[in-house]
Amino acid sequence: MPKPTKGARLGGSATHERMMLRNLTGQLIEHGRITTTETKARRVQPLAEKVITKAKRGDLHSRRLVFATLFDKKNSAPEDRLVKKLFDEVAPALADREGGYTRITKIGPRKGDNAPMAVIEIITEPVTPKAKTAKPAKAEKKAEPVVETVEVEEAPVVEAAEVAEDAAEAEAAK
């Protein structure tokens, strides 16, 4: 039974779409920015972010995961230069950034078929922490009302029989 796909479909089969996203991610790593349709840019952004996050870890396992993501098993000689550039140049440049490694900028429609176009690029500007503005001092909490504790003497316990006798005497006195 056909199942609906998640995200925008890019046409063709699922394997064709996967290969297209791999190629776009590789080109983004190689060139730093690429011009493509808005739909393709939105679809390649999460894949590129995940690959960069893995590269920031920098260990052998992450390198193998990136190879598996970017290259097909049938490819006998994977392009090591992309992974090398990703681990040696791109990841260290983004070391202080905690996410949001790519930016998509819309550039208007394509002339031939009026397809909406966008530029996706790896952000190279250093992260500038936002200056924390001094928050206005909160009004101090009102002092809780002081409750004075007064020691209460216990009342003498009166037996029920004594109360009944007192009630009977009071009634007789009337």
Residue frames relative to the residue before (quaternion, step in Angstrom):
aa qw qx qy qz dx dy dz
M 1.0000 0.0000 0.0000 0.0000 0.00 0.00 0.00
P 0.4500 -0.6944 0.4817 0.2884 3.61 -0.79 0.91
K 0.1903 -0.7754 0.5946 0.0952 3.53 -0.98 0.86
P 0.5162 -0.6404 0.4526 0.3443 3.61 -0.99 0.68
T 0.4228 -0.7053 0.5113 0.2499 3.53 -1.08 0.72
K 0.4116 -0.6711 0.5505 0.2778 3.53 -1.22 0.48
G 0.7924 0.2571 -0.1996 0.5159 3.54 -0.89 0.85
A 0.6698 -0.4939 0.3719 0.4113 3.53 -1.31 0.16
R 0.3647 -0.7117 0.5537 0.2323 3.56 -1.02 0.80
L 0.2928 -0.7738 0.5416 0.1493 3.52 -1.00 0.86
G 0.5993 -0.5702 0.3603 0.4312 3.56 1.21 0.21
G 0.7400 0.3755 -0.2915 0.4760 3.53 -1.21 0.49
S 0.6872 -0.4682 0.3510 0.4305 3.53 -1.28 -0.20
A 0.6839 -0.4713 0.3549 0.4292 3.54 -1.30 0.15
T 0.6538 0.5035 -0.3270 0.4606 3.60 0.98 -0.75
H 0.6284 0.5232 -0.3397 0.4647 3.59 1.04 -0.72
E 0.6480 0.5161 -0.3130 0.4644 3.55 0.99 -0.83
R 0.6490 0.5181 -0.3115 0.4619 3.57 0.97 -0.88
M 0.6679 0.4884 -0.3029 0.4729 3.59 0.93 -0.83
M 0.6255 0.5308 -0.3417 0.4585 3.58 1.04 -0.74
L 0.6642 0.4923 -0.3046 0.4730 3.60 0.96 -0.83
R 0.6138 0.5343 -0.3435 0.4688 3.60 1.06 -0.71
N 0.6772 0.4941 -0.2929 0.4598 3.56 0.89 -0.95
L 0.6515 0.5069 -0.3205 0.4646 3.59 0.95 -0.83
T 0.6427 0.5123 -0.3241 0.4685 3.59 1.00 -0.79
G 0.6487 0.5153 -0.3135 0.4641 3.59 0.96 -0.83
Q 0.6652 0.4910 -0.3028 0.4741 3.58 0.97 -0.84
L 0.6213 0.5363 -0.3376 0.4608 3.58 1.07 -0.72
I 0.6563 0.4934 -0.3094 0.4797 3.59 0.99 -0.80
E 0.6847 0.5062 -0.2876 0.4385 3.56 0.93 -0.92
H 0.8101 0.2971 -0.1333 0.4875 3.60 0.80 -0.99
G 0.4757 -0.6868 0.4372 0.3328 3.60 1.16 -0.36
R 0.7853 -0.0399 0.0187 0.6176 3.59 1.17 -0.54
I 0.0482 -0.7854 0.6169 0.0171 3.55 -1.10 0.72
T 0.3272 -0.7059 0.5923 0.2091 3.53 -1.24 0.57
T 0.1522 0.7733 -0.5934 0.1632 3.55 -0.76 1.09
T 0.6598 -0.4702 0.3592 0.4632 3.59 -1.21 -0.09
E 0.6445 -0.5378 0.3721 0.3962 3.56 -1.19 0.51
T 0.6468 0.5348 -0.3242 0.4365 3.57 0.95 -0.84
K 0.6712 0.4775 -0.2997 0.4813 3.57 0.90 -0.88
A 0.6314 0.5316 -0.3369 0.4529 3.58 0.99 -0.77
R 0.6725 0.4884 -0.3015 0.4672 3.59 0.94 -0.86
R 0.6735 0.4887 -0.3006 0.4660 3.59 1.08 -0.66
V 0.6985 0.4668 -0.2840 0.4620 3.62 1.02 -0.71
Q 0.5371 0.6650 -0.4002 0.3303 3.62 1.11 -0.53
P 0.6931 0.4549 -0.3228 0.4567 3.69 0.72 -0.83
L 0.6333 0.5266 -0.3377 0.4557 3.59 1.02 -0.75
A 0.6594 0.4997 -0.3081 0.4696 3.59 0.94 -0.86
E 0.6385 0.5269 -0.3289 0.4545 3.60 0.97 -0.82
K 0.6681 0.5000 -0.3057 0.4584 3.59 0.92 -0.87
V 0.6466 0.5153 -0.3200 0.4625 3.58 0.98 -0.84
I 0.6635 0.4945 -0.3089 0.4689 3.60 0.94 -0.84
T 0.6298 0.5295 -0.3357 0.4586 3.59 1.00 -0.77
K 0.6452 0.4991 -0.3199 0.4819 3.59 1.00 -0.78
A 0.6555 0.5172 -0.3160 0.4505 3.58 0.98 -0.81
K 0.6146 0.5587 -0.3572 0.4272 3.60 1.06 -0.62
R 0.5903 0.5582 -0.3766 0.4450 3.60 1.14 -0.51
G 0.2518 -0.8556 0.4259 0.1520 3.54 1.13 -0.71
D 0.5681 0.6031 -0.4091 0.3823 3.64 1.13 0.03
L 0.7167 -0.4653 0.3144 0.4136 3.54 -1.33 0.24
H 0.6374 0.5335 -0.3342 0.4444 3.57 0.96 -0.82
S 0.6474 0.5102 -0.3156 0.4700 3.59 0.98 -0.82
R 0.6286 0.5346 -0.3307 0.4578 3.57 1.02 -0.80
R 0.6683 0.4875 -0.3006 0.4748 3.59 0.97 -0.81
L 0.6283 0.5245 -0.3364 0.4658 3.59 1.05 -0.70
V 0.6399 0.5094 -0.3233 0.4759 3.59 1.03 -0.75
F 0.6146 0.5315 -0.3426 0.4716 3.59 1.01 -0.78
A 0.6758 0.4939 -0.2974 0.4593 3.58 0.89 -0.92
T 0.6648 0.5020 -0.3065 0.4606 3.58 1.05 -0.68
L 0.7693 0.4059 -0.2018 0.4502 3.57 0.85 -0.96
F 0.8011 0.2695 -0.1256 0.5195 3.60 1.05 -0.60
D 0.4656 -0.6661 0.5181 0.2668 3.49 -1.19 0.73
K 0.5788 -0.5993 0.4223 0.3571 3.57 -1.11 0.63
K 0.6316 0.5533 -0.3336 0.4286 3.59 1.12 -0.59
N 0.5696 0.5901 -0.3850 0.4232 3.57 1.20 -0.44
S 0.3239 -0.7962 0.4790 0.1782 3.58 -0.37 1.21
A 0.7921 0.1671 -0.0926 0.5797 3.60 1.01 -0.70
P 0.1571 -0.8157 0.5481 0.0979 3.60 0.14 1.20
E 0.5330 -0.6447 0.4527 0.3089 3.50 -1.12 0.71
D 0.2311 -0.8111 0.5278 0.1007 3.52 -0.09 1.32
R 0.5654 0.6277 -0.3917 0.3645 3.59 1.13 -0.53
L 0.6265 0.5355 -0.3473 0.4473 3.61 1.04 -0.67
V 0.6814 0.4703 -0.2901 0.4800 3.56 0.88 -0.94
K 0.6268 0.5316 -0.3352 0.4606 3.57 1.03 -0.77
K 0.6646 0.4872 -0.3065 0.4764 3.59 0.92 -0.88
L 0.6401 0.5372 -0.3246 0.4431 3.57 0.98 -0.84
F 0.7381 0.4191 -0.2336 0.4744 3.59 0.84 -0.97
D 0.7520 0.4204 -0.2243 0.4555 3.61 0.99 -0.79
E 0.7938 0.2937 -0.1556 0.5094 3.62 1.03 -0.66
V 0.7428 0.4372 -0.2466 0.4431 3.56 0.66 -1.12
A 0.6991 0.4890 -0.2900 0.4337 3.60 0.74 -1.02
P 0.6724 0.4709 -0.3349 0.4626 3.68 0.83 -0.75
A 0.6274 0.5372 -0.3449 0.4458 3.60 1.08 -0.64
L 0.7454 0.3650 -0.1998 0.5208 3.58 1.16 -0.60
A 0.3036 0.8062 -0.4729 0.1850 3.59 1.24 0.28
D 0.7379 0.4123 -0.2462 0.4742 3.59 0.95 -0.77
R 0.5878 0.5488 -0.3726 0.4631 3.60 1.27 -0.05
E 0.3153 -0.7977 0.4910 0.1525 3.59 -0.79 0.99
G 0.7831 -0.1134 0.0787 0.6063 3.58 1.20 0.13
G 0.7175 0.4162 -0.3056 0.4675 3.55 -1.25 0.11
Y 0.1737 0.8343 -0.5028 0.1451 3.55 0.89 0.98
T 0.7575 0.3211 -0.1810 0.5388 3.59 1.20 -0.42
R 0.1895 -0.7582 0.6164 0.0966 3.52 -1.29 0.51
I 0.1833 -0.7577 0.6165 0.1102 3.56 -1.03 0.83
T 0.0514 -0.7858 0.6163 -0.0062 3.56 -0.84 1.06
K 0.3456 -0.7354 0.5441 0.2090 3.58 -0.73 1.05
I 0.1389 -0.8219 0.5505 0.0462 3.58 -0.92 0.93
G 0.6668 -0.5076 0.3108 0.4484 3.61 1.17 0.26
P 0.6688 -0.5341 0.3436 0.3865 3.57 -1.27 0.18
R 0.5238 -0.6050 0.5008 0.3298 3.53 -1.27 0.54
K 0.5724 -0.6434 0.3924 0.3231 3.56 -1.01 0.82
G 0.7061 0.5093 -0.2846 0.4014 3.60 0.83 -0.92
D 0.8430 0.1021 -0.0180 0.5279 3.59 0.69 -1.04
N 0.4701 -0.7137 0.4118 0.3164 3.58 1.31 0.26
A 0.3230 0.7430 -0.5203 0.2700 3.60 1.12 0.61
P 0.4736 -0.6683 0.4776 0.3178 3.62 -0.90 0.81
M 0.1713 -0.8128 0.5545 0.0504 3.56 -0.72 1.11
A 0.0556 -0.7828 0.6196 0.0163 3.54 -1.26 0.50
V 0.3118 -0.6929 0.6120 0.2195 3.52 -1.32 0.39
I 0.1016 -0.7572 0.6419 0.0658 3.55 -0.89 0.95
E 0.0242 0.8173 -0.5713 0.0710 3.55 -0.79 1.02
I 0.4658 -0.6239 0.5441 0.3126 3.51 -1.29 0.48
I 0.4097 -0.7236 0.5019 0.2380 3.56 -0.75 1.04
T 0.1432 -0.8215 0.5498 0.0485 3.56 -0.71 1.09
E 0.5122 0.6424 -0.4334 0.3703 3.59 1.21 -0.22
P 0.4896 -0.6498 0.4768 0.3329 3.59 -1.00 0.69
V 0.5327 -0.6213 0.4731 0.3261 3.52 -1.18 0.60
T 0.1267 -0.7646 0.6270 0.0786 3.54 -0.86 0.95
P 0.3598 -0.7419 0.5129 0.2389 3.57 -0.50 1.10
K 0.5016 -0.6537 0.4729 0.3122 3.52 -0.96 0.85
A 0.4523 -0.6712 0.5127 0.2865 3.52 -0.94 0.91
K 0.3560 -0.7379 0.5321 0.2139 3.51 -0.71 1.05
T 0.3033 -0.7467 0.5642 0.1793 3.51 -0.70 1.08
A 0.5166 -0.6366 0.4694 0.3280 3.51 -1.04 0.78
K 0.3301 -0.7426 0.5502 0.1922 3.51 -0.63 1.12
P 0.5273 -0.6118 0.4591 0.3700 3.57 -0.99 0.68
A 0.5314 -0.6436 0.4438 0.3264 3.50 -0.94 0.93
K 0.4237 -0.6929 0.5226 0.2593 3.50 -0.86 0.96
A 0.5324 -0.6034 0.4767 0.3539 3.51 -1.08 0.72
E 0.5101 -0.6523 0.4556 0.3268 3.49 -0.88 0.92
K 0.5619 -0.6006 0.4444 0.3552 3.49 -1.06 0.72
K 0.5397 -0.6083 0.4660 0.3486 3.50 -1.07 0.76
A 0.5223 -0.6245 0.4722 0.3381 3.49 -1.02 0.81
E 0.4790 -0.6622 0.4886 0.3053 3.50 -0.88 0.91
P 0.5315 -0.6322 0.4405 0.3518 3.57 -0.90 0.83
V 0.4130 -0.7090 0.5191 0.2393 3.49 -0.93 0.98
V 0.1557 -0.7767 0.6063 0.0705 3.51 -0.69 1.07
E 0.2652 -0.7679 0.5634 0.1502 3.50 -0.62 1.15
T 0.2738 -0.7475 0.5806 0.1710 3.49 -0.93 0.86
V 0.1280 -0.7785 0.6133 0.0378 3.49 -0.80 1.06
E 0.3992 -0.7093 0.5241 0.2507 3.50 -0.85 0.95
V 0.1939 -0.7794 0.5905 0.0787 3.51 -0.83 1.01
E 0.3600 -0.7165 0.5534 0.2252 3.49 -0.90 0.95
E 0.4690 -0.6722 0.4906 0.2959 3.50 -0.99 0.78
A 0.4398 -0.6759 0.5272 0.2679 3.53 -1.02 0.86
P 0.5309 -0.6216 0.4480 0.3620 3.56 -1.00 0.65
V 0.4438 -0.6905 0.5108 0.2557 3.52 -1.00 0.86
V 0.1618 -0.7824 0.5982 0.0622 3.52 -0.81 1.06
E 0.4452 -0.6936 0.5037 0.2588 3.53 -0.89 0.97
A 0.5954 -0.5881 0.4169 0.3548 3.57 -1.12 0.61
A 0.6233 0.5453 -0.3469 0.4402 3.59 1.04 -0.73
E 0.6440 0.5153 -0.3274 0.4611 3.59 0.99 -0.80
V 0.6340 0.5233 -0.3308 0.4634 3.60 1.01 -0.80
A 0.6487 0.5148 -0.3194 0.4606 3.58 0.96 -0.85
E 0.6493 0.5095 -0.3206 0.4648 3.60 0.98 -0.83
D 0.6482 0.5146 -0.3213 0.4603 3.61 0.96 -0.88
A 0.6462 0.5158 -0.3174 0.4644 3.58 1.00 -0.81
A 0.6518 0.5081 -0.3161 0.4660 3.58 1.00 -0.84
E 0.6520 0.5056 -0.3191 0.4664 3.62 0.95 -0.80
A 0.6502 0.5136 -0.3220 0.4579 3.60 0.98 -0.82
E 0.6535 0.5021 -0.3127 0.4722 3.57 1.05 -0.74
A 0.6526 0.5088 -0.3164 0.4638 3.56 0.99 -0.78
A 0.6356 0.5388 -0.3332 0.4412 3.58 1.05 -0.65
K 0.6041 0.5696 -0.3661 0.4202 3.60 1.08 -0.39
